């Protein structure tokens, strides 16, 4: 049995306040709905996407490039999940 690599997408934080509590909480809540593991990377730092506190520890300021990784591939629900998660991080304000 071969294991497929996780699905990865790059996203830029567009919120003028960076990745703060509201978008981090919204992201973690969305991530907890999906069964796949979700990891977010900021440079060398990594966070469990299902933990808002882990996400806050990334210290992602406006304009920061993050990588979102979801176990699965383009043919699974992971593709839709990663799109929804990246939309939260790319939202220009707290109304995502």
C-alpha positions as CSV (number, residue, x, y, z in Angstrom):
1,X,0.0,0.0,0.0
2,X,1.4,3.4,-1.0
3,X,0.8,6.5,1.0
4,X,0.0,9.7,-0.8
5,X,1.8,12.9,0.2
6,X,-0.3,15.5,2.0
7,X,-1.9,18.2,0.0
8,X,-0.1,21.6,0.5
9,X,-1.1,25.1,-0.3
10,X,0.6,28.5,0.2
11,X,-1.5,31.4,1.5
12,X,-0.7,35.0,2.4
13,X,-2.2,36.5,5.6
14,X,-4.2,39.5,4.4
15,X,-5.7,40.5,7.7
16,X,-4.2,43.9,8.8
17,X,-3.9,42.5,12.3
18,X,-2.2,39.3,11.2
19,X,-3.2,35.9,12.4
20,X,-4.8,36.9,15.7
21,X,-7.4,35.2,17.9
22,X,-10.5,35.5,15.8
23,X,-9.2,34.0,12.5
24,X,-7.1,31.5,14.4
25,X,-10.2,30.3,16.3
26,X,-12.2,30.2,13.1
27,X,-9.5,28.2,11.4
28,X,-9.1,25.7,14.2
29,X,-12.9,25.2,14.4
30,X,-13.1,24.5,10.7
31,X,-10.0,22.2,10.9
32,X,-11.6,20.2,13.7
33,X,-14.6,19.4,11.5
34,X,-12.5,17.4,9.0
35,X,-11.0,14.0,9.9
36,X,-7.6,14.6,8.3
37,X,-4.6,16.0,10.1
38,X,-4.1,19.7,9.4
39,X,-0.7,21.4,9.9
40,X,0.2,25.0,9.3
41,X,3.8,26.1,8.6
42,X,5.4,29.6,9.0
43,X,9.0,29.4,8.0
44,X,10.5,26.7,10.3
45,X,7.6,26.9,12.8
46,X,4.7,24.4,12.6
47,X,1.4,24.4,14.3
48,X,-1.4,21.9,14.7
49,X,-4.2,23.5,12.6
50,X,-6.8,22.2,15.1
51,X,-5.4,24.3,17.9
52,X,-6.0,28.0,17.9
53,X,-3.2,28.5,20.5
54,X,-0.7,26.6,18.3
55,X,-1.7,28.9,15.4
56,X,-1.2,32.0,17.4
57,X,2.3,30.8,18.3
58,X,3.2,31.1,14.6
59,X,3.2,34.9,15.1
60,X,2.1,35.4,11.5
61,X,1.9,39.2,10.7
62,X,0.1,40.8,7.8
63,X,1.7,39.6,4.5
64,X,3.2,36.5,6.0
65,X,3.3,33.4,3.8
66,X,1.9,30.3,5.5
67,X,1.7,26.8,4.2
68,X,-1.4,24.7,5.0
69,X,-1.0,21.0,4.8
70,X,-3.9,18.5,4.9
71,X,-3.5,14.7,4.8
72,X,-5.1,13.4,1.6
73,X,-5.0,14.4,-2.1
74,X,-6.9,16.3,-4.8
75,X,-9.3,13.5,-5.2
76,X,-10.5,13.5,-1.6
77,X,-12.4,15.9,0.6
78,X,-8.9,17.2,1.5
79,X,-9.0,19.5,-1.6
80,X,-12.2,21.2,-0.5
81,X,-11.0,21.4,3.1
82,X,-7.7,23.0,2.2
83,X,-9.6,25.6,0.1
84,X,-11.9,26.5,2.9
85,X,-9.0,26.8,5.4
86,X,-6.9,28.9,3.1
87,X,-9.9,31.2,2.5
88,X,-10.0,31.9,6.3
89,X,-6.3,32.8,6.4
90,X,-6.5,35.0,3.2
91,X,-9.5,36.9,4.3
92,X,-8.8,40.7,4.5
93,X,-10.7,41.1,7.8
94,X,-12.6,39.3,10.5
95,X,-15.7,38.8,8.4
96,X,-14.4,35.7,6.7
